[in-house]
Amino acid sequence: MKTKAAAADTRRAMRRVIALEVRGTAPLVQRKALNVDGRVCILPTAIKRAILLATQGLNKTLKKTTLRTQLFVLGQSVPITFTKEGTFHVSYPTWYSRPRFDGWKARLRIEFDDALAARTVVELLCRAGSVGIGAWCPDKGGIYGTFEVVRHIVDTKEIAEVRRECAVAVPIAEFWLAEVEEAAGPAARAKAKAKRPNRHAD
């Protein structure tokens, strides 16, 4: 009979990890979520949400419910680099503004079940690029936050660097607001603000 440790080793052996770089094809508009190192970042959950939304309309072998447990964007944050930071304003139905990041890039690691091919994972991330991320992406009726996969990272030193960068956490209060806004849009921010965890809990 297998021990819990042996079972965990078996599960790990059945999973693979791929490192990729994505580049924005449109500016990223989102709350300025900073990790504890002070870097602007994307939540891993935002990227996974885009991947799951991108599976809609695909063949039945790639079901959204199945992919939830077959594919994970690793780490606690996905830091981005960008060439310019500006401000994006919306006046309807309510006025609000969000930071806008032009020329953005990000490196990330995706863990996936061996039932999926690496090529399939890359294709899903490519499709997710059309769904977009952020407060005004195509999934929310906007035109921003789209991206494309530009590179498969194979250098072991760079992969280790990506792993270290993505392991840096986002303070819980910032994570809470960014997660709610990404999932439900900026209109949900006011409600979430009243319920967010105390900042001293970080």
MARBA-3410 file (N, C-alpha, C, O; in Angstrom, 1 decimal):
202
0.8,-1.2,0.0,0.0,0.0,0.0,0.9,1.3,0.0,1.8,1.4,0.8 ~ 0.6,2.2,-0.9,1.4,3.4,-1.0,1.2,4.3,0.2,0.1,4.5,0.6 ~ 2.3,4.9,0.6,2.2,6.0,1.6,1.8,7.3,1.0,1.8,7.4,-0.2 ~ 1.5,8.3,1.8,1.1,9.6,1.3,2.2,10.2,0.5,2.0,10.8,-0.5 ~ 3.4,10.0,1.1,4.6,10.6,0.4,4.9,10.0,-1.0,5.2,10.6,-1.9
4.7,8.6,-1.0,4.9,7.9,-2.3,3.8,8.4,-3.3,4.1,8.5,-4.5 ~ 2.6,8.5,-2.8,1.5,9.0,-3.7,1.8,10.4,-4.3,1.5,10.7,-5.4 ~ 2.3,11.3,-3.4,2.7,12.6,-3.8,3.8,12.6,-4.9,3.7,13.3,-5.8 ~ 4.8,11.7,-4.7,5.9,11.6,-5.6,5.3,11.1,-7.0,5.8,11.5,-8.0 ~ 4.4,10.2,-6.9,3.8,9.7,-8.2,3.0,10.8,-8.9,3.1,10.9,-10.1
2.3,11.6,-8.2,1.6,12.7,-8.8,2.5,13.7,-9.5,2.3,14.2,-10.6 ~ 3.7,14.0,-8.7,4.6,14.9,-9.3,5.3,14.4,-10.6,5.6,15.1,-11.5 ~ 5.5,13.1,-10.6,6.1,12.4,-11.7,5.2,12.5,-12.9,5.7,12.4,-14.1 ~ 3.9,12.6,-12.7,2.9,12.6,-13.8,2.7,14.0,-14.3,1.9,14.2,-15.2 ~ 3.4,15.0,-13.8,3.3,16.4,-14.2,4.6,16.9,-14.8,5.7,16.5,-14.5
4.4,17.9,-15.7,5.5,18.5,-16.4,5.4,20.0,-16.2,4.3,20.5,-15.9 ~ 6.5,20.7,-16.4,6.6,22.2,-16.3,7.2,22.8,-17.5,8.2,22.3,-18.0 ~ 6.6,23.8,-18.0,7.1,24.5,-19.2,7.2,26.0,-18.8,6.4,26.6,-18.2 ~ 8.3,26.6,-19.3,8.5,28.1,-19.0,8.4,28.8,-20.3,8.9,28.4,-21.4 ~ 7.6,29.9,-20.3,7.3,30.7,-21.5,7.4,32.2,-21.3,7.3,32.6,-20.1
7.6,32.9,-22.4,7.5,34.4,-22.3,6.4,34.8,-23.1,6.2,34.4,-24.3 ~ 5.6,35.8,-22.6,4.5,36.4,-23.4,4.8,37.9,-23.6,5.5,38.5,-22.7 ~ 4.3,38.4,-24.6,4.5,39.9,-24.9,3.1,40.4,-25.2,2.3,39.9,-26.0 ~ 2.8,41.6,-24.6,1.5,42.2,-24.9,1.4,42.7,-26.3,2.3,43.3,-26.9 ~ 0.2,42.4,-26.9,-0.1,42.9,-28.3,-1.0,44.2,-28.1,-1.3,44.8,-29.1
-1.4,44.5,-26.9,-2.1,45.7,-26.6,-1.7,46.1,-25.2,-1.3,45.2,-24.4 ~ -1.8,47.4,-24.8,-1.5,47.8,-23.4,-2.3,47.0,-22.4,-3.4,46.5,-22.6 ~ -1.7,46.8,-21.2,-2.3,46.1,-20.1,-2.9,47.2,-19.2,-2.2,48.1,-18.7 ~ -4.2,47.1,-18.9,-4.9,48.0,-18.0,-5.3,47.2,-16.8,-6.2,46.3,-16.9 ~ -4.8,47.5,-15.7,-5.2,46.8,-14.5,-4.8,47.6,-13.2,-4.0,48.5,-13.3
-5.3,47.2,-12.1,-4.9,47.7,-10.8,-3.4,47.5,-10.7,-2.9,46.4,-11.1 ~ -2.7,48.4,-10.1,-1.2,48.3,-10.0,-0.9,47.4,-8.8,-0.6,47.9,-7.7 ~ -0.9,46.1,-9.1,-0.6,45.1,-8.0,0.9,45.0,-7.9,1.6,44.6,-8.9 ~ 1.4,45.2,-6.7,2.9,45.1,-6.5,3.2,44.0,-5.6,2.5,43.8,-4.5 ~ 4.2,43.2,-5.9,4.5,42.1,-5.0,5.4,42.7,-3.9,5.7,43.8,-3.9
5.9,41.8,-3.0,6.6,42.3,-1.9,8.0,42.9,-2.3,8.7,43.5,-1.5 ~ 8.4,42.6,-3.5,9.7,43.1,-4.0,9.5,44.5,-4.7,10.4,45.1,-5.2 ~ 8.2,44.9,-4.7,7.9,46.2,-5.3,7.7,46.2,-6.8,7.7,47.2,-7.5 ~ 7.6,45.0,-7.4,7.5,44.9,-8.9,6.0,44.8,-9.3,5.2,44.1,-8.6 ~ 5.6,45.4,-10.4,4.3,45.3,-10.9,4.1,43.9,-11.4,5.0,43.3,-12.1
3.0,43.3,-11.1,2.8,41.9,-11.5,1.4,41.6,-11.9,0.4,42.4,-11.7 ~ 1.2,40.4,-12.5,-0.1,39.9,-12.9,-0.3,38.7,-11.9,0.6,38.0,-11.5 ~ -1.6,38.5,-11.5,-1.9,37.3,-10.7,-1.9,36.1,-11.6,-2.4,36.1,-12.7 ~ -1.2,35.0,-11.1,-1.3,33.7,-11.8,-2.7,33.3,-12.1,-3.0,32.7,-13.1 ~ -3.6,33.6,-11.1,-5.0,33.2,-11.3,-5.7,33.9,-12.5,-6.6,33.4,-13.2
-5.2,35.1,-12.9,-5.7,35.9,-14.0,-5.4,35.1,-15.3,-6.2,35.1,-16.2 ~ -4.1,34.6,-15.4,-3.7,33.9,-16.6,-4.4,32.6,-16.7,-4.8,32.2,-17.8 ~ -4.6,31.9,-15.6,-5.3,30.6,-15.7,-6.8,30.9,-16.1,-7.3,30.1,-16.8 ~ -7.3,31.9,-15.6,-8.7,32.2,-15.9,-8.9,32.5,-17.4,-9.8,32.0,-18.0 ~ -7.9,33.2,-18.0,-7.9,33.4,-19.5,-7.8,32.1,-20.2,-8.4,31.9,-21.3
-6.9,31.2,-19.7,-6.7,29.9,-20.4,-8.0,29.1,-20.4,-8.4,28.5,-21.4 ~ -8.7,29.1,-19.2,-9.9,28.3,-19.1,-11.0,28.9,-20.0,-11.8,28.2,-20.6 ~ -11.1,30.2,-20.1,-12.1,30.8,-20.9,-11.8,30.6,-22.4,-12.7,30.5,-23.2 ~ -10.5,30.4,-22.7,-10.1,30.1,-24.1,-10.5,28.7,-24.6,-10.5,28.5,-25.8 ~ -10.8,27.8,-23.6,-11.2,26.5,-24.0,-12.6,26.4,-24.5,-13.0,25.4,-25.1
-13.4,27.4,-24.3,-14.8,27.4,-24.8,-14.8,27.2,-26.3,-14.2,28.0,-27.0 ~ -15.6,26.3,-26.8,-15.7,26.1,-28.2,-14.7,25.1,-28.8,-14.7,24.8,-30.0 ~ -13.8,24.6,-27.9,-12.8,23.7,-28.4,-13.4,22.3,-28.4,-14.5,22.1,-28.0 ~ -12.6,21.3,-28.8,-13.1,19.9,-28.8,-13.3,19.4,-27.4,-12.8,20.0,-26.5 ~ -14.2,18.4,-27.3,-14.6,17.9,-26.0,-13.5,17.3,-25.1,-13.8,17.1,-24.0
-12.4,17.0,-25.7,-11.3,16.4,-24.9,-10.7,17.5,-24.0,-10.0,17.1,-23.1 ~ -10.9,18.7,-24.3,-10.3,19.8,-23.5,-11.4,20.5,-22.7,-11.8,21.6,-23.1 ~ -11.9,19.9,-21.7,-13.0,20.5,-21.0,-12.5,21.4,-19.9,-11.5,21.1,-19.3 ~ -13.2,22.5,-19.7,-12.8,23.5,-18.7,-12.7,22.9,-17.3,-11.8,23.2,-16.6 ~ -13.7,22.1,-17.0,-13.7,21.5,-15.7,-12.5,20.6,-15.4,-12.0,20.5,-14.3
-12.1,19.9,-16.5,-10.9,19.0,-16.4,-9.6,19.7,-16.3,-8.7,19.4,-15.5 ~ -9.5,20.8,-17.1,-8.3,21.6,-17.1,-8.0,22.3,-15.8,-6.9,22.6,-15.5 ~ -9.1,22.5,-15.0,-8.9,23.2,-13.7,-7.9,22.4,-12.8,-7.1,23.0,-12.1 ~ -7.9,21.1,-13.0,-7.0,20.3,-12.2,-5.8,19.7,-12.9,-4.9,19.0,-12.4 ~ -5.8,20.0,-14.2,-4.7,19.5,-15.1,-3.6,20.5,-15.4,-2.5,20.2,-15.8
-3.9,21.8,-15.1,-3.0,22.8,-15.6,-3.0,23.9,-14.5,-4.0,24.4,-14.0 ~ -1.8,24.4,-14.1,-1.6,25.4,-13.1,-0.5,26.4,-13.6,0.5,26.0,-14.1 ~ -0.8,27.7,-13.3,0.2,28.7,-13.5,1.0,28.8,-12.2,0.4,29.2,-11.2 ~ 2.2,28.5,-12.2,2.9,28.4,-10.9,3.4,29.7,-10.3,3.5,30.7,-11.1 ~ 3.6,29.7,-9.0,4.1,30.9,-8.3,3.0,31.7,-7.7,1.8,31.4,-7.8
3.4,32.8,-7.0,2.4,33.6,-6.3,2.2,35.0,-7.0,1.3,35.7,-6.7 ~ 3.1,35.3,-8.0,2.9,36.5,-8.8,3.7,36.3,-10.1,4.6,35.4,-10.2 ~ 3.3,37.0,-11.1,4.0,37.0,-12.4,4.4,38.4,-12.7,3.7,39.2,-13.3 ~ 5.7,38.7,-12.4,6.2,40.1,-12.6,6.2,40.5,-14.1,6.4,39.6,-14.9 ~ 5.9,41.7,-14.4,6.0,42.2,-15.8,7.0,43.3,-15.9,7.4,44.0,-14.9
7.6,43.4,-17.1,8.4,44.6,-17.5,7.6,45.4,-18.5,6.7,44.8,-19.2 ~ 7.8,46.7,-18.6,7.0,47.5,-19.5,7.9,48.7,-19.9,8.8,49.1,-19.2 ~ 7.5,49.3,-21.0,8.3,50.4,-21.6,7.7,51.8,-21.1,8.5,52.8,-21.1 ~ 6.4,51.8,-20.7,5.8,53.1,-20.4,4.6,52.8,-19.5,3.9,51.8,-19.7 ~ 4.4,53.6,-18.5,3.2,53.6,-17.6,2.4,54.8,-17.8,3.0,56.0,-17.7
1.1,54.7,-18.0,0.2,55.8,-18.2,-1.0,55.6,-17.4,-1.1,54.8,-16.4 ~ -2.1,56.3,-17.7,-3.4,56.2,-17.0,-4.5,56.0,-18.0,-4.5,56.7,-19.1 ~ -5.4,55.1,-17.7,-6.5,54.8,-18.6,-7.8,55.2,-17.9,-8.0,54.9,-16.7 ~ -8.6,56.0,-18.5,-9.8,56.6,-17.9,-11.1,56.0,-18.5,-11.2,55.8,-19.7 ~ -12.1,55.7,-17.7,-13.4,55.2,-18.2,-14.4,56.1,-17.5,-14.4,56.3,-16.3
-15.4,56.5,-18.2,-16.4,57.4,-17.6,-17.8,56.8,-17.6,-18.8,57.4,-17.1 ~ -18.0,55.6,-18.2,-19.3,55.0,-18.3,-19.2,53.5,-18.0,-18.3,52.8,-18.5 ~ -20.1,52.9,-17.1,-21.2,53.5,-16.5,-20.8,54.3,-15.2,-21.6,55.1,-14.7 ~ -19.6,54.0,-14.7,-19.1,54.8,-13.6,-17.7,55.3,-13.9,-17.0,54.6,-14.6 ~ -17.3,56.4,-13.4,-16.0,56.9,-13.7,-14.9,56.2,-12.8,-15.1,56.0,-11.6
-13.8,55.8,-13.5,-12.7,55.2,-12.8,-11.5,55.3,-13.6,-11.6,55.5,-14.9 ~ -10.3,55.2,-13.0,-9.1,55.2,-13.8,-8.2,54.0,-13.3,-8.3,53.6,-12.2 ~ -7.4,53.5,-14.2,-6.5,52.4,-13.9,-5.1,52.7,-14.6,-5.1,53.3,-15.6 ~ -4.1,52.2,-14.0,-2.8,52.3,-14.7,-2.8,51.5,-16.0,-3.5,50.5,-16.1 ~ -2.0,52.1,-16.9,-1.9,51.5,-18.3,-0.4,51.2,-18.5,0.4,52.1,-18.4
-0.1,49.9,-18.9,1.3,49.6,-19.1,1.5,49.2,-20.6,0.9,48.3,-21.1 ~ 2.3,50.0,-21.3,2.6,49.8,-22.7,3.9,48.9,-22.8,4.7,49.0,-21.9 ~ 3.9,48.1,-23.9,5.1,47.4,-24.2,5.5,46.4,-23.1,6.6,46.2,-22.7 ~ 4.5,45.7,-22.5,4.7,44.8,-21.4,5.1,43.4,-21.8,4.7,42.9,-22.9 ~ 5.8,42.8,-21.0,6.2,41.4,-21.2,6.2,40.6,-19.8,6.2,41.3,-18.8
6.1,39.3,-19.9,6.1,38.5,-18.7,6.6,37.1,-18.9,6.5,36.6,-20.0 ~ 7.3,36.6,-18.0,7.8,35.2,-18.0,7.0,34.4,-17.0,6.9,34.9,-15.8 ~ 6.6,33.2,-17.3,5.9,32.4,-16.4,6.1,30.9,-16.6,6.7,30.5,-17.6 ~ 5.8,30.1,-15.6,5.9,28.7,-15.6,4.5,28.0,-15.5,3.8,28.4,-14.6 ~ 4.3,27.1,-16.3,3.0,26.4,-16.3,3.2,24.9,-16.0,4.0,24.2,-16.7
2.6,24.4,-15.0,2.7,22.9,-14.7,1.4,22.3,-15.3,0.3,22.8,-15.1 ~ 1.6,21.1,-15.9,0.5,20.4,-16.5,0.6,18.9,-16.4,1.7,18.4,-16.3 ~ -0.5,18.3,-16.5,-0.6,16.8,-16.4,0.0,16.2,-17.6,-0.1,16.8,-18.7 ~ 0.5,15.0,-17.5,1.2,14.4,-18.6,0.1,13.9,-19.7,0.5,13.4,-20.7 ~ -1.1,14.0,-19.3,-2.2,13.7,-20.3,-2.2,14.8,-21.4,-2.8,14.6,-22.5
-1.7,16.0,-21.1,-1.6,17.1,-22.0,-0.3,17.1,-22.7,0.8,16.9,-22.1 ~ -0.2,17.5,-24.0,1.0,17.7,-24.7,1.5,19.1,-24.5,0.7,20.0,-24.3 ~ 2.8,19.3,-24.4,3.4,20.6,-24.3,2.9,21.6,-25.3,2.6,22.8,-25.1 ~ 2.7,21.1,-26.6,2.2,21.9,-27.7,0.8,22.4,-27.4,0.4,23.5,-27.7 ~ 0.0,21.5,-26.8,-1.4,21.9,-26.4,-1.4,23.0,-25.4,-2.2,23.9,-25.5
-0.5,22.9,-24.4,-0.4,24.0,-23.4,-0.1,25.3,-24.0,-0.6,26.3,-23.7 ~ 0.9,25.3,-24.9,1.3,26.5,-25.6,0.2,27.1,-26.5,-0.1,28.3,-26.5 ~ -0.6,26.2,-27.1,-1.7,26.6,-28.0,-2.8,27.2,-27.1,-3.4,28.2,-27.5 ~ -3.0,26.7,-25.9,-4.0,27.2,-25.0,-3.6,28.6,-24.5,-4.5,29.5,-24.4 ~ -2.3,28.8,-24.2,-1.9,30.1,-23.8,-2.0,31.1,-24.9,-2.3,32.3,-24.7
-1.7,30.7,-26.1,-1.9,31.5,-27.3,-3.3,32.0,-27.4,-3.6,33.1,-27.7 ~ -4.3,31.0,-27.3,-5.7,31.4,-27.4,-6.1,32.3,-26.2,-6.9,33.2,-26.4 ~ -5.5,32.1,-25.0,-5.8,32.9,-23.9,-5.4,34.4,-24.2,-6.0,35.3,-23.6 ~ -4.4,34.5,-25.0,-3.9,35.9,-25.4,-5.0,36.7,-26.0,-5.0,37.9,-25.9 ~ -5.9,36.0,-26.8,-7.0,36.7,-27.4,-8.1,37.1,-26.4,-8.9,38.0,-26.6
-8.2,36.3,-25.4,-9.2,36.5,-24.3,-8.7,37.8,-23.5,-9.5,38.6,-23.2 ~ -7.4,37.8,-23.2,-6.8,38.9,-22.5,-7.0,38.9,-21.0,-7.7,38.0,-20.5 ~ -6.2,39.8,-20.4,-6.3,39.9,-18.9,-6.4,41.4,-18.6,-6.1,42.2,-19.4 ~ -6.8,41.7,-17.4,-6.9,43.0,-16.9,-8.3,43.6,-16.9,-9.2,42.9,-17.2 ~ -8.4,44.9,-16.6,-9.7,45.5,-16.4,-10.5,45.8,-17.6,-11.7,46.0,-17.6
-9.8,45.9,-18.8,-10.5,46.3,-20.0,-10.1,45.4,-21.2,-9.8,45.9,-22.3 ~ -10.1,44.1,-20.9,-9.7,43.1,-21.9,-10.9,42.7,-22.8,-12.0,43.0,-22.4 ~ -10.7,42.0,-23.9,-11.8,41.6,-24.7,-12.9,40.8,-24.0,-14.1,40.9,-24.3 ~ -12.5,40.0,-23.0,-13.5,39.2,-22.2,-14.4,40.1,-21.5,-15.5,39.7,-21.2 ~ -14.0,41.3,-21.2,-14.9,42.3,-20.5,-15.4,43.4,-21.4,-15.8,44.5,-21.0
-15.3,43.1,-22.7,-15.8,44.1,-23.7,-14.8,45.2,-24.1,-15.2,46.1,-24.8 ~ -13.6,45.0,-23.8,-12.6,46.0,-24.1,-11.6,45.5,-25.2,-11.9,44.6,-25.9 ~ -10.5,46.2,-25.3,-9.6,45.9,-26.4,-8.1,45.7,-25.9,-7.2,45.5,-26.7 ~ -8.0,45.9,-24.6,-6.6,45.8,-24.0,-6.3,44.5,-23.3,-7.1,43.6,-23.2 ~ -5.0,44.4,-22.9,-4.6,43.2,-22.2,-4.4,41.9,-23.0,-4.3,40.8,-22.4
-4.4,42.0,-24.3,-4.1,40.8,-25.2,-2.6,40.6,-25.2,-1.8,41.5,-25.0 ~ -2.3,39.4,-25.6,-0.8,39.0,-25.6,-0.6,37.8,-26.5,-1.5,37.2,-27.0 ~ 0.7,37.6,-26.8,1.1,36.5,-27.6,2.3,35.8,-27.0,3.0,36.4,-26.2 ~ 2.4,34.5,-27.3,3.6,33.7,-26.8,4.7,34.0,-27.7,4.6,33.7,-28.9 ~ 5.8,34.4,-27.2,7.0,34.8,-28.1,8.2,33.8,-27.9,9.1,33.8,-28.7
8.2,33.1,-26.8,9.4,32.3,-26.5,9.2,31.2,-25.6,8.5,31.3,-24.6 ~ 9.8,30.0,-25.9,9.8,28.9,-25.0,11.2,28.9,-24.3,12.2,28.8,-25.0 ~ 11.2,29.1,-23.0,12.4,29.3,-22.3,13.0,27.9,-22.0,12.4,27.1,-21.3 ~ 14.2,27.7,-22.4,14.9,26.4,-22.2,16.2,26.5,-21.4,16.6,25.5,-20.9 ~ 16.8,27.7,-21.3,18.0,27.8,-20.5,17.7,27.6,-19.0,16.8,28.2,-18.5
18.4,26.6,-18.4,18.2,26.2,-17.0,18.4,27.4,-16.1,17.6,27.5,-15.1 ~ 19.4,28.3,-16.3,19.6,29.4,-15.4,18.4,30.4,-15.5,18.0,30.9,-14.5 ~ 17.9,30.6,-16.7,16.8,31.5,-16.8,15.5,30.9,-16.2,14.7,31.7,-15.6 ~ 15.3,29.6,-16.4,14.2,29.0,-15.8,14.2,29.1,-14.3,13.2,29.4,-13.6 ~ 15.4,29.0,-13.7,15.5,29.1,-12.2,15.2,30.6,-11.8,14.7,30.8,-10.8
15.7,31.5,-12.7,15.4,32.9,-12.4,13.9,33.2,-12.4,13.4,33.9,-11.6 ~ 13.2,32.7,-13.4,11.7,32.8,-13.5,11.1,32.2,-12.3,10.1,32.8,-11.7 ~ 11.5,31.1,-11.9,11.0,30.4,-10.7,11.1,31.3,-9.5,10.2,31.4,-8.7 ~ 12.3,31.9,-9.3,12.5,32.8,-8.1,11.6,34.0,-8.1,11.0,34.4,-7.1 ~ 11.5,34.6,-9.3,10.7,35.8,-9.5,9.3,35.6,-9.2,8.6,36.4,-8.5
8.8,34.5,-9.7,7.3,34.2,-9.6,7.0,33.6,-8.2,5.8,33.5,-7.8 ~ 8.0,33.3,-7.4,7.7,32.8,-6.0,7.5,34.0,-5.0,7.0,33.7,-3.9 ~ 7.7,35.2,-5.5,7.5,36.4,-4.6,6.0,36.6,-4.5,5.3,36.7,-5.5 ~ 5.6,36.8,-3.2,4.2,36.9,-3.0,3.6,38.4,-3.2,4.4,39.3,-3.2 ~ 2.3,38.5,-3.3,1.6,39.7,-3.3,1.0,39.9,-2.0,0.4,39.0,-1.5
1.1,41.1,-1.3,0.5,41.3,0.0,-1.0,40.9,-0.1,-1.7,41.2,-1.1 ~ -1.5,40.3,0.9,-2.9,39.8,0.9,-3.9,40.8,0.5,-4.9,40.5,-0.2 ~ -3.8,42.0,1.1,-4.8,43.0,0.7,-4.8,43.4,-0.7,-5.9,43.5,-1.4 ~ -3.6,43.5,-1.3,-3.5,43.9,-2.7,-4.0,42.7,-3.6,-4.6,42.9,-4.6 ~ -3.6,41.5,-3.2,-4.1,40.3,-3.9,-5.6,40.2,-3.9,-6.2,39.9,-5.0
-6.2,40.5,-2.8,-7.7,40.4,-2.7,-8.4,41.4,-3.7,-9.3,41.0,-4.4 ~ -7.9,42.6,-3.7,-8.5,43.6,-4.6,-8.3,43.3,-6.0,-9.2,43.4,-6.9 ~ -7.0,42.9,-6.3,-6.7,42.6,-7.7,-7.4,41.4,-8.2,-7.9,41.3,-9.4 ~ -7.6,40.4,-7.4,-8.3,39.1,-7.8,-9.8,39.4,-8.0,-10.3,39.0,-9.0 ~ -10.4,40.2,-7.2,-11.8,40.5,-7.4,-12.0,41.3,-8.6,-13.0,41.1,-9.4
-11.2,42.3,-8.8,-11.3,43.1,-10.0,-11.1,42.4,-11.3,-11.8,42.6,-12.3 ~ -10.1,41.5,-11.3,-9.8,40.7,-12.5,-11.0,39.7,-12.8,-11.3,39.5,-14.0 ~ -11.6,39.2,-11.7,-12.7,38.2,-12.0,-14.0,38.9,-12.3,-14.7,38.4,-13.2 ~ -14.3,40.0,-11.7,-15.6,40.6,-11.9,-15.6,42.0,-12.5,-16.6,42.6,-12.8 ~ -14.4,42.6,-12.6,-14.3,44.0,-13.2,-14.2,45.1,-12.2,-14.5,44.8,-11.0
-13.8,46.3,-12.6,-13.6,47.4,-11.6,-14.9,47.7,-10.8,-14.7,48.2,-9.7 ~ -16.0,47.5,-11.3,-17.3,47.9,-10.6,-17.4,47.1,-9.3,-18.0,47.6,-8.3 ~ -16.7,45.9,-9.2,-16.8,45.1,-8.0,-15.8,45.6,-6.9,-15.9,45.2,-5.8 ~ -14.9,46.6,-7.3,-13.9,47.0,-6.3,-14.4,47.6,-5.1,-14.0,47.4,-4.0 ~ -15.5,48.5,-5.2,-16.0,49.2,-4.1,-16.6,48.2,-3.0,-16.4,48.4,-1.8
-17.3,47.2,-3.5,-17.8,46.2,-2.6,-16.7,45.4,-2.0,-16.7,45.0,-0.8 ~ -15.7,45.0,-2.8,-14.6,44.2,-2.2,-13.8,45.0,-1.2,-13.2,44.4,-0.3 ~ -13.7,46.3,-1.4,-12.8,47.1,-0.5,-13.4,47.1,0.9,-12.6,47.1,1.9 ~ -14.7,47.0,1.1,-15.2,47.0,2.4,-15.0,45.6,3.1,-15.1,45.5,4.3 ~ -14.8,44.6,2.3,-14.6,43.2,2.8,-13.2,42.7,2.8,-12.9,41.6,3.3
-12.3,43.5,2.3,-10.9,43.0,2.1,-10.2,42.8,3.5,-10.6,43.4,4.5 ~ -9.3,41.9,3.6,-8.6,41.6,4.8,-7.8,42.8,5.3,-7.4,43.7,4.5 ~ -7.6,42.9,6.6,-6.8,44.0,7.2,-5.4,43.9,6.6,-4.8,42.9,6.5 ~ -4.9,45.1,6.2,-3.5,45.2,5.6,-2.4,44.7,6.6,-1.4,44.2,6.2 ~ -2.7,44.8,7.9,-1.7,44.3,8.9,-1.6,42.8,8.9,-0.8,42.3,9.7
-2.5,42.2,8.2,-2.4,40.7,8.2,-1.4,40.1,7.2,-1.2,38.9,7.2 ~ -0.7,41.0,6.5,0.3,40.5,5.5,1.5,39.9,6.2,2.4,39.4,5.5
END
